[in-house]
Amino acid sequence: MNRFPFAVLAVFCSVSHAAAQDLASFQSKIKPFLHAHCVDCHGPDVKKAGLRLDQLKPDFADARTMALWVKAHDKLVAGEMPPKKRPRPPQRDLEIVTQWLHQELHAASLDKQRKQGRVVLRRLNATEYENTLRDLLALTITSS
């Protein structure tokens, strides 16, 4: 008897269960925090910095959405948001949100590394190329 389909099904179910738990956690803890402390300035009526958090989904696979979550996480951790003139959220609530965001962002980053690799190849610009030749071969090249 071939057990492979059962193993695939078991992995799929565990991944689906984890995704459902993450979504439930987002709905029960993160979304209420955002509505209580962020949506007044980043919602349908006012979109400060062009950011609308009331519609931001926990889709960390999408690069644009992930970048917005990283920005929100960094502002919360740095204490820049909510701004000083707004009431601060309870420290415990803030810790729950930042910890959840950190875990989700880290997991998404690891997933991206597994799929795409750690280093992204790119071409050197002219200055970088000249500096590399100078450093490696002791050659001085001047651009004309």
QUIDAGI-V667146 format. One record per residue. N is the residue number from 1. RES is the residue in three letters. PSI is psi as a letter, one per 40 degrees, with the letter a starting at -180 (none if undefined). BURIAL is + if it has 9 or more other C-alpha atoms within 8 Angstrom, else -. Layout:
# QUIDAGI-V667146
N|RES|PSI|BURIAL  N|RES|PSI|BURIAL
This chain:
# QUIDAGI-V667146
1|MET|h|-  2|ASN|h|-  3|ARG|e|-  4|PHE|d|-  5|PRO|d|-  6|PHE|d|-  7|ALA|d|-  8|VAL|d|-  9|LEU|d|-  10|ALA|d|-  11|VAL|d|-  12|PHE|d|-  13|CYS|d|-  14|SER|d|-  15|VAL|d|-  16|SER|d|-  17|HIS|d|-  18|ALA|d|-  19|ALA|d|-  20|ALA|d|-  21|GLN|d|-  22|ASP|d|-  23|LEU|d|+  24|ALA|d|-  25|SER|d|+  26|PHE|d|+  27|GLN|d|+  28|SER|d|-  29|LYS|d|+  30|ILE|d|+  31|LYS|d|+  32|PRO|d|+  33|PHE|d|+  34|LEU|d|+  35|HIS|d|+  36|ALA|d|-  37|HIS|e|+  38|CYS|d|+  39|VAL|d|+  40|ASP|d|+  41|CYS|d|-  42|HIS|f|+  43|GLY|a|+  44|PRO|d|-  45|ASP|d|-  46|VAL|h|-  47|LYS|g|+  48|LYS|h|-  49|ALA|e|-  50|GLY|e|-  51|LEU|h|-  52|ARG|h|+  53|LEU|e|+  54|ASP|d|+  55|GLN|e|-  56|LEU|h|-  57|LYS|i|-  58|PRO|f|-  59|ASP|g|-  60|PHE|e|+  61|ALA|d|-  62|ASP|h|-  63|ALA|d|-  64|ARG|d|-  65|THR|d|+  66|MET|d|+  67|ALA|d|-  68|LEU|d|-  69|TRP|d|+  70|VAL|d|+  71|LYS|d|-  72|ALA|d|-  73|HIS|d|+  74|ASP|d|-  75|LYS|d|+  76|LEU|d|+  77|VAL|d|-  78|ALA|e|-  79|GLY|e|-  80|GLU|d|+  81|MET|i|-  82|PRO|i|+  83|PRO|i|-  84|LYS|d|-  85|LYS|e|-  86|ARG|i|-  87|PRO|h|-  88|ARG|h|-  89|PRO|i|-  90|PRO|i|-  91|GLN|d|-  92|ARG|d|-  93|ASP|d|+  94|LEU|d|+  95|GLU|d|-  96|ILE|d|+  97|VAL|d|+  98|THR|d|+  99|GLN|d|-  100|TRP|d|-  101|LEU|d|+  102|HIS|d|+  103|GLN|d|-  104|GLU|d|+  105|LEU|d|+  106|HIS|d|-  107|ALA|d|-  108|ALA|d|+  109|SER|d|-  110|LEU|d|-  111|ASP|d|-  112|LYS|d|+  113|GLN|d|+  114|ARG|d|-  115|LYS|d|-  116|GLN|e|-  117|GLY|i|-  118|ARG|d|-  119|VAL|h|-  120|VAL|h|-  121|LEU|i|-  122|ARG|i|-  123|ARG|i|-  124|LEU|i|-  125|ASN|i|-  126|ALA|d|-  127|THR|d|-  128|GLU|d|-  129|TYR|d|+  130|GLU|d|+  131|ASN|d|-  132|THR|d|-  133|LEU|d|+  134|ARG|d|+  135|ASP|d|-  136|LEU|d|-  137|LEU|e|-  138|ALA|f|-  139|LEU|h|-  140|THR|h|-  141|ILE|h|-  142|THR|h|-  143|SER|i|-  144|SER|none|-
